[in-house]
Amino acid sequence: MDEILCDELLQEIFRRLPSSSTPSSSLSVSLVSKRWLNLYRSSKASLSLKFLPHDTSMIVPLSSLLSNYPSLSSLSLVLSDSTNKSTTSLFDHLLFVVSSCCSNLNHLKFLTGPVSVPSLLSLSKSCSHLTSITISLPRPLSLTWVVSFSCLKDLSLHVCSIDHTDGHDDDEVRKFGLCSNEELEAEFGLENLCLSGIQTDDKGVGWLWRNCKRLKKLQLKSCQSVGDAESFSSFISTLKGLEEVELRKCRSIVDGVLLKLAQNCSSLISLLVYDGGSKEGLLEFITTCTCNLQKLDLRLPLDLSNDHLLAVALNQRNLSTLRLQSCFLVTGEGLKTLGIALGSTLEELALIKCDVVEREIGLLATLGQNLRMLRKLNLSYNEMLFDKEFVSMLVSCNNLTELKLRGCRRLTAMALVSISKTCKLLESVDIMNCPGIEAAAVEFLVLNCPKLRQVQVEDSKVSDIARKWALHKVIEVTEN
């Protein structure tokens, strides 16, 4: 076999190996021979590395490793220890290694530590086709280097504070980046932007807002502000064309951002708010915004109540996706009203770790009867959800294609038998961390769900028969 197959054919086979499958189905090819190992590496387009850099001694091994992967278009380098005290110069060296060895990159995730402006400019010259970058930056912020990446569509910036001795002085920032009094105008095609850790005194962010004229998706994570005092007016100008907004742990600015979204953005279709905000600010947004919201994802343990659900039922009747996590103040009355209002549109419902599911008997059955259009259902981490309540909902949900029950510790084989009988269109199911479900039930599910293509479950619960049938029916069995 090794002699018959030419290099090109083997490489094409290796490229088609499913990347999300277990290591035995992809990495084992490297154990056949040195030839196969070299061909496997040369065909690989994506690589993810997690490491702990202590000093410059690991730069040479990294360079040697990356030189074995000439076809890389996607690379992820992540620091495995957040307590590491390495200097910015080390991270610049690492980025230089990447730019020297991986000139064909389209996607780069570089979260080893903060890097300098000169190293980013060097990267832009070597990797001119980058469309997606995830990077850490030190303070003071310098952002005009973004212009150097002409193909950039997706940018994720993690801002952190470092000792000034490890960074670059103000003269160097002025030489390569943005000074507070500069008015440089630029136009680039950035469509997705994620900012983490922005503080109230971070200058230069306003320049980014002014020049993000094509932005479609905005993510803010652990941000105290959208920049310094002069940045907010520029920020408002970016809102007009936004389609997706995510606000995670941004309590001090959530209300202001939501207010400006309601006033300035009519194109918004997706909103996510996690861990922050006020009841009044969110309620005003739901009530006054004129956008055609289709996806709403909320994790607000003490800031979401029935008033918000009633406002959604009255003002946002085109929702196709509703995800609620740890929303402890919501009651069955609010969810039932919402179910009636969204019965003809809602296709995805997630009630993750929402104790109302366990607290109010009959709630799931009522939701199932109203939400006949459901395609995806997520009831993960409702630890006290019993078979009877779950099955009462499932009877009415005949069109489900995706079902997530991770962490539902009280469910048993009865739940999987009901799934097999009711959900004939089911393609994906997650039953990780469900100790009441045993191997025999998993085997029954695999044998009796005709359209099933993915099962997430512990490896110990997959019998030889289930594994054989999964292979025969092209069902991917994963544990993650």
N, C-alpha and C positions, 0 to 999 in steps of 0.2 A: 504493500500500500504506500509506503514512504517513497518508493522509487517511481511508482506510477503517477502520483499526483505532482504536478509541477508547482513551482513557488506561487505563481499568480493564482492558481486555483485554491491552494491551501489558504492563502491570505484572504480570498473572497469568502471562504467558509468561515474563517475565524471572525471576519467582520460581521457575519450574520448570527454569531452566537448571541443569545439573549443576555444583555448586560445585567439584568436584575435577577438572574437565576442563581442557584447555589454555586459556590466556588468549584464544586466537582464537575460542573458542566462546561466551565470556561477555562479556569486556571489550570486544570489538569492536563490540558493539551501541551503545556510547557514542559511536562515531565516525560514526554515521549522521546524527545531527542534534542540535541542542541539546535538542529535545523528548525525544528518546530518552535522551539523557544524564541529563536531570532525572528522567525516569520510572524509569530504571534505578537511579539513586541512591535515589529515594524508595521503591522496592520492595525494596531490599537489606536483609536482616535480619541479616547477619553482616559484620563488618569487622575486618581485622587490619592493624595499623600497626607498623612497626619504624623507630625513629628515634634520632637522637643529639641530645638537648637540651643546648645550651651555656648558654643564658640564657633570660630571660623573653620574648625576642623571638619565640619559636615558639608562645607561648600563643594569640595572636590568630589565626594561621593555622590552628591546630588547632580552635579554636572555629568558625571559618568553615567548615572542612571538615566537621566533625560536624553542623553545622546543615543540611547537604545530605542527611543520611541520617536522616529522621524515624522510620523504621520499625525502627531497629536494636534487636535483642533480644540480640545477642551482640557484644562488643567486646574486642579484644585490643590492648594497647599494650605494646610491649617495647623496652627500651633496647638499642641495637645495640653499645654500647661499655661494657664493664664497668669501664673505667678512668676513666669520667666522674666528676668531683668536684663536681657540682652539689649544692646544699643541699636539705635536706628541704622548705624553703619552696617551692622550685620545683615539687617533686613534688606538694605540697599544692595549688598553683595548678592544675596539670594535672588532678588529680583533681576539683577544683572545676569545671573546664571540662566534664569528663565528666558530672558530676552535673547540671550546668545544661542540657546539650544532649541528654542521652540518658536521659530519665526512664522509658522503657519497657524498660530493660535487664533481662534475666534472668540473663545470664552476663557476668562481667567478669574479664578477666585484665589486671592492672595491675602490670607488672614494670619500671617505669621507675626506681624507687628507693623508699626507705622513706618512708612517710607517717605523719602524726600522728593521734592519737585524735580531735581535733576535726574533722579533714577526713573521717574515717570516719563520724562521727556525722552530719555534714552530708550525706554520701552516702546514709546510711540513710533520711533524710527525703525526699530527692529521688528516689531509686531504691528504692522500697519493695517492689518485686517481685523483687528479686535472689534467685536461688536458688543461684548459684555465684559464688564470689569467690576470685581468686588475687591475693595482695597481699604486699608487703614491709613489715616492721615494724622499727623501731629498738629498741635497748635503752635503758632498762629496759623490759621487756615490760609491756604493758597490754592486757588481753584482754576485759574485761567489755563492751566495745562490741559484741561479737558478739550480745548479747541484743537490740540495736536492730534487727537484721535478722530480722524475724519469719518470713520465708519461706525462710531460708537452709538448704540441705541439703548443700552441698558447699563446703568451706573449705580453702584451701591457703595456708599462712603461711611466708614466707621471712624468717628472722630475721637481721639484720645489725647490726654495730657501726658507729656513726658518732660523729663528734666531738660532744661535748655542746653546743658552740656552735651546731651545726646542728639540734639536736633541741629537745626541750622539757624544761624543768626539772622537778624532782621535784614541785613544787607543782601543776604543770599535770597531771602524770600522776595525782596523787592526786585532782584535781578531776574528771577525765574517765574514769579507769580504775581498775585494781585496785591497792590497796595491799597490802603483804605481810601485814598483820594483819586484813584484811577477811575476812568469812565470808559474803559475799553468795551466796545460793543462787538459781539460775535454772534454768529448764527451756526448752530449745529443741530444734528437730527436726533437729539436725545428724546426717547419716548417713554422710558421707564426710569424713575429716580427713587432711590432709597437712601435716606439720611438717618444716621444713628448718633445720638449723643450731642446734638447741637445745643449750645448754651446761649444765654442772653447777650454775652459780649463777643460772640463769634462774628468777626467782620468778614466781608467777602462773600457771604452767602447771598446777599442781595444781588450781586453780579450774576450768580448762577440763576436766580429766579428771573431776572430780566431777560436772560438769553435762552431760557427753556421755553421756546415758542411752539414746540410740537409735542409737549408732554401729554401723555395719555394716562399714565399710572404713577401715583405718588405714594410712597411709604415713609412714615416718620416713626422712629423707634427710640424710646427713652430720650425724647427731646424736651428741653425746658423752654425752647423758643424756636422760631424759624430764622434766627439770626439776630443781629444787633438792631437798635431802634430804627435804623434806616431801611431795614430789610423787609419789614412787613408790607409796605405799600407795593414793593416789587413782587412780593409773594402773591398778592391778590391778582396780579396780572397773569399768573400761570394757571389760575383756576378755571378759566373759561372753557378750555377744551378737555378738561380731565374727564376720564371715564371710570377710573378706579382710584379709591383712596383707602389707605390703611393707616390707622393711628393706634400704636401699641405703647402703652405706658407713657403717655404724654398728657398727664392730667392737667398740667398748668396751661396748656394751650388748646385742649380739645374743644372747649366751648367756642373760642374765638375762630378756630378753623371751621367748625361746623356752621357757625353763623355766616362766615364769608362764603362758604360753599352754597348755602341756601340762597344767598343774595346774588352770587356771580356765576354759578355753574348749573347749566340746564342739561348738560350732556352726561352727568354722572349716572352710572348704571350699577356700580358696586361699591359698598361701604363696609369697612371693618373697623370696629372700635373695641380694643381690649384694655381692661384695667385702667380706667381713668375717665374723668368727665363729671358732669353733674346731671341730675335728673332733668332739670329745667332746660339745659342747653340741648340735650338730645331730643327732648320733646318738642322744642321749638323748631329744630331742624326737620323732624318728621312732619310736622304740621305745616310748615311754610315753604319747604323746598318744592320747586316745580319740575324737578328732574323725573325721569321715568325709571325709578330704582327697580332693579331686577334681582340683586343679590344683597342680603343683609346678614352680617356676621357679627355677633355681639358676645363679649365675655365681660359682663358687668355684674359681679356678685351682689353688690349693694346699691347699684345705680339703675337697675332696670326693673320696672314694675308693670302692672296691668295697664296703667295709663299709656305707656308707650306701645303696648300691643294693640290697644284699642285705636290709638292714633294711626298705627300702620294699617289696621283693618279699614279705616276710613279714607286714608290718603295715599296709600301705596298698594293698590290692588293688583299690580302687575308683577309682584314678586314671584320669581321662579325658584329662588333659593333662600331659605331661612335657616341660619345656624345660631343656636343659643348654647352657651357654655357656662356652667356654674351660675346660673341666674336664679338665685334663691328666693327672691321676692315675687316671682311670677307665680300665679295660681292657675288652676284648671279653667277657671272662668275666662281668663284672658286668652289662653291658648285655644279654647273651644270657639270663642268669638272670631279669633284669627283664622281658625280652620274653616269656618263657614265662609268668611270673606275671600279666602284664597283658594277655595276648593277647585276652581277651574284653571288655576295658573301654577300653583306650587308643585314643582317637580322634585325638589330636594329639601329634606327636613333633617336637621340635626338637633337633638336634645341631649347634650353631653354633660354628664354629671349634674343633671337638673333634678333635684329631689322631688319636684312636683310629679314627676313620672312615677315615683315610688309612693308618694304621699296620697295621691288621689286615685282611688280605684275607679276604673271605667274610663279614665281620660284617654288612654291609648285607643281603646275601642271606638270612642266617639271621633277621635282624629282620623282613624282609618276609614271610617264611614264617610267623612267629609272630604278627605284628600284622596280622591280616586285617581288623580293624575301623578301621584308619587312614583318616581323612578329610583331615587336614592334615599335611604333611611339610615341614620346614624344614632344609635342609642347607647354609645360606649360609656363605660364607667358609671352606669347606674347599677351599683352593686346589689341593691335590694330588689331588682326587677325579677319577678317570678315568671315562670312559663305561662301561667294562665293569662296574665295581663298582656304579655308579648303576643301570644297566639291570638288573643281577641282582636288585636290590631291587624295582624298578618292576614286574617281571613278576608279582609276588605282590600288588601294591597296586592292585587294580582299582577301588577305591571312592574314590580321592583326588578331592577337590574344590578343594584349595588346595595349591600347590607353590611353594616359595621356594628358588631356587638362586643367589641374588645372590653375586657374588664367587667362584663356582666356575670358576676360570680355565682349567681343563683340559678342561671339557666342550665338546663339539662338536655339529655338526648331528645326529650319531647319537643323542644324548640326546633332542633334540626329536622326531625321527622315532619313537623308542620311546614317548615321551609321547603322541604323537598316536594311536598304535596301541593303547596299553594303557589310557590314562586317559580313557575316554569320558565320564566324569562331571565332568571338570576344568572349573572355573569361573574360577580365578584362578592366574596364574603370574608369578613374578618372576625375570627372567633378566638383570637389570642387572649390569654389570661382568663379563660373561662374554665375553672377546675371542675365544674359540674358536667362538662361535656367531655366524653371519653373517646377513645380510638374507634370503638364500634360505631358511634354516632357519626364521626367524621367519615368513616368508610361508607356508611349508608348515604350520606350527603353526596359524596363523589360519584357513587354508582347511580344515583337517582335524579340528579339535576342535569338535564340534557344540554343546557347552554352554558354551564359553569366553565369558566376559564381561569379563575384565580381564587386560591384559598390561602388565607393567612392563618396559620395555626402552628403550635409547637411541633417540632419534628418527632417528638416521642409519641404523638397522637396519630401519626400517619402509619398505618399498617402496611405490610408488604402488598396486600391486595389493593389497598387504596393507592399506593404509589404506582403499582402496575397500571391500574385503570386511569390514573391521572396522566401517565405517560401516553397511554393509548388514545385518550380523549384530548390530548394537548392542553392539560390543565396545569397551570403553574402553581406549585405549592411552595410558599415562602414563610420564613420565620423572621420577623423584624419588629 
